[in-house]
Amino acid sequence: MNNQKEKIQALKDKSLAENSLTKKELDFIISTLKTENTRQMSYIFETLKKEELLYILDHFTEFSPAVQIRIIPYLAISPDSKIYAFLFQLLKNIQDQNLAEMIIVALASTQYYILPFIFLQLND
């Protein structure tokens, strides 16, 4: 367990130093997020680059609802439009009421300009 905490911290430090994470390191994040003990791992979302975040989001449906809910607020602080497109698409197709509510709260709280996304969704 302690080794896992050290590895998570090393990944955070590497990401904070603006070094790109390897595919193996991203896969470690994904496998850790698939476990129930993910509290420390969810904090890494604040430091990930857009490409790294999108790679992990390709596996979003593989995470438990509790993990999905935990990482939604970190997604909503991203300055990237692809993340917001992902959140709106997820909201549109989600069945889990708790996850839908978390997405709504996160989107309502974001400082990112999401009005164009709202118009696009209303147009569909």
N, C-alpha and C positions, 0 to 999 in steps of 0.2 A: 504494500500500500504506500509506504513512504517513497519507494522508488517511483511509483506512478505520480505522486505529488511533485517530486523533483523533476520528472520529465515534463509535466505540465508547466511548471514554472520555467523550465529551460525554453520551452516553446513560446511562452509569453514573452520572455526576455528577447528571444531571437526576433519575434514579430515586432516588438517595440523598437528594436534596433533597425527596423525597416529592412530586415533580411527576409527574402522569400522562403516560405516553408516548402519542403520537398513533398512529393506525392506520398511517400511513406509516412511523413509526419502528419500530413492531412488525413491519411487513412487511420492513423493512431487516434486523432481527434474524433473521427467518425465512429470508430469502434468504442471509444470511451463514452461518447454520447449515447450509444446504444445500451449502455449499462445504466443502472439506477443511481449510481453515485456520480453525478455529473455536475454538482454545484460549482466546483472549482473550474471545470472545463468550460462552462458557459461564459465565464468572464473573458475568455480568450477572444470572443467575438468582437470585442471592442478594438482589438489590435490587428485583426486580419485584413489583408488586402482584398480588393473586389474580386479578383479571380479566385482567390482561396475561399472566400465566402460563397461564391457561386458554386464552386466544386462541392463544398459541404452541403449546400442546399439541394443539390441533385439527390441527396440521400435523406432529405427531410422526412419523407413519409415512413422511413425505416425507424425513426425515433419514436419513443413512447409519447403519448399525449402530454405527460408531465414535462418531459424534456422539450417538446415543441413549445409549450406554453412558457417555459423558462427562457428560451432563446428569442422569442418574438420581440421583446423590448430592445434587445441588442440589435436586431435587424432594423428596427424603426429609427435608430440613430445614425444609420448609414446615409452618406450623401449620394448614394448611387441609385439612379433611376431603375436599374434592373431589379434591385432588391424590392423597391416599392411595387413594381409590376408583379413580382413574385407574390408579395403580400396581398395585393388586390385579387390576383388570380386564385390564391389560396382561399381568401375570404369568400369568393364567389362559389367555390366548389366544396367548401368544408361542411362536414356533417356534425362535428363536435361543437356543441354550443359554447363550452368553456373556452375552446381555442378561438372560436369566432369572436367572442367577447374580448379576449386578450388582444386580438388583432385590431379590433375597433378602438380599444383604449389606446393601444400603441400608435395607431395612425392618427388618432385625435390629438395625441400629445407631441407628435413629431414637429420639429421646426423646419423640416424639409417642405418645400412648396409642392404639395400633392394635388392641388386643385385640377391640373390637367388630367391626372389619373382618374379623379372623380368624374370629370366630364366624359372621359373615354368609357368608363364603366356604365354611366347612365345611357350612353349612346348604344351600348350592346343590347 
